[in-house]
Amino acid sequence: MKFISWKHFAVVCIGLGGTLKVNAQLPLTDYEMGVNVGSLVYQGDLTPSYFGAYQCLKTSFSIFASKALNQNLTVRANFAYGNINSDEALYANPTYRRYRAFQFSTTISEFSGLLVWNFHSTQPQESYSKLTPYVFGGAGLSFLKIARDASRINTAMFDPKSSTLTGLALDTLHKLPTVTPVLPVGVGVRYALFPQFALAAEFNYRFIFTDYLDGFKYAANPANDDRYYGFSLGVTYTFNGKNKFGCPKKVY
């Protein structure tokens, strides 16, 4: 068997290095798009703990388009769709929850604008990290489709003058919201697989301004508004072309 000499090996390495360098200089624009898949978690009056209801999680997704404003700051247009729900009949403690047995399901269609701060530059540099953490925040609107159900309540277990029954009467008369302002904030990290493609993991939290996200207010806890948050994994694609900074995007 004839072995390849070190000279031949050096020639091959130089050739590969040149090829990699060409690929690395692939010009990319300031524009990206992405898709995320995960779950939304309800945090409100009908949960077994402060952290929310995890018993009935459903799949959510989001899509976005973004544009780099400078080396670190990006503006993003985001659409998210998902469902939050809870069923008190599933909770053993406290006992009154099974007697009350409220349940709901809310479908959410959220449109928002976000500013994203990347801790590593998104422009070419001598040293870079494939792993890039980021934070984001913004504002938007959530369109809601709320379905609540109080038909399983055991009224014999509650005083007729209790806040549960008197509050339920008030809630029944209240028109449920179909849209609410939302303030999304979150953190994420992305890992570059190729110059154009990256994987991303995000945690996002929404501040909203209604206590009827679950369909109940006075029959539960009128002192606190409801919230929801989410976890997701996704992929980001950066488009080919010349960016406004006049140089190729950071490569991986």
PyMOL commands that set and color helices and strands:
alter all, ss='L'
color gray80, all
select helices_A, chain A and resi 6-24+88-90+96-100+155-157+163-173
alter helices_A, ss='H'
color red, helices_A
select strands_A, chain A and resi 28-43+59-68+73-87+103-118+131-149+179-192+197-208+227-240
alter strands_A, ss='S'
color yellow, strands_A
deselect
rebuild
show_as cartoon
